[in-house]
């Protein structure tokens, strides 16, 4: 069985230098660590600090697809329902059929 190279992967390898690839990988794992830290703060009820951590993780270009949902949870706990609804809208832009985000969005606006 012959294995063919994936053209997209080859293009990506050619487009990125080793230094650039290393920088992107490092940024990805740093953002993931920030998300984990934010989740711990969220679970501990430290909503202001958690929101800041989630904002930094999102600003670094990495993080999780669930980042807007985590940030929305912080905003809801702080009583900022309108901003939380905006975060749920971001989730629905990525996945319009995300039923939990649609329901939470409606409750945030209610």
N, C-alpha and C positions, 0 to 999 in steps of 0.2 A: 504494500500500500504506500503510495507516494503522498507525502505531506507537502502541500503548497503553502507558501507564505501568504499571510493576510496582507493585501495591499495597503490597507489603512494603517496597519501597524508599521509597515516599512516606511510609509510616508512620514509618520510621526517620528520614527527614529531618525530619519534623515533631517527633519526640520528642527529637532532639539539637539543642542550640544549636550555633552555629558554633564557640564556644570549647570546648565539650565534644567535638565531633567532632575538632577540632585536637588536643586532649589525648589522645584515644584513638589517633589516627594516630601521634602522636609516641611514645606508649608502645609501640605495635606495632613501630615501626622500632627503638626502643631495645632491646626484647627480642630482636628478630631479630639485631641487632648483637652482643648478649651471647651468643646461641647460636653465631654464627660464631666469636666469640672462644673460647668453650668448646670447640668442635670443634678449633680450632688447638691449644689446650692439651692436649686429649685425644690428638691425634695426636703431640704432642711428648712424651707420657708424663708430663705434669704432672697427675696424676689428682686430687690434693687440690684444687688450684686450679681445675681444670676442673669438679669437682663443685660447688664454691662458686658458680662462674659460672652453671652450669645451674640451681642452686637459686634464685639471684636472678632469672634469666630466667623461671622458672616462677612465682615469687612475685609478679612484676609483672603477672601475668594475661595475658601474651603468650607469645610464643615459638613453638615448633614442635610439631606433633603427635608428632614424633620425640623430643622432649625426654626422656620417660621412658627410651627406649632408650639415649640418650647417657649419661644419669645411671647407668643400669644398667651400662654399659660401664666407667665410672669405679669403681663399687662392686665389680665383679668384679675389676678390676685391683688394688684395695685389699684383696681377700680377703674382702669383706663379701657373701657369697653370698646370705644370707637377705634383706638389704635389696635386692639386685639383683633377686631373684625378685619382690619387691613391686613394683618398677618395671615388670617385664615383665607383671605382673598388670594394671597400669594400662593398658598398651598393649592387652591382650586385652579389657579392659572396653570400650574404644572400638571395637575391631575383633576380635571373637571368632574370626574365621577367619585371623588373622595368624599364619601357620604358623611364621615365623622366631621370633616372640616366644614361641610355645608351646614350641618346641624349646629355645630359650635358657632359658626358665623351668624346664623340666625339668632341664636341665644344671646350672642354678644350685642347684637343690634336691638334686641327686644327690650 
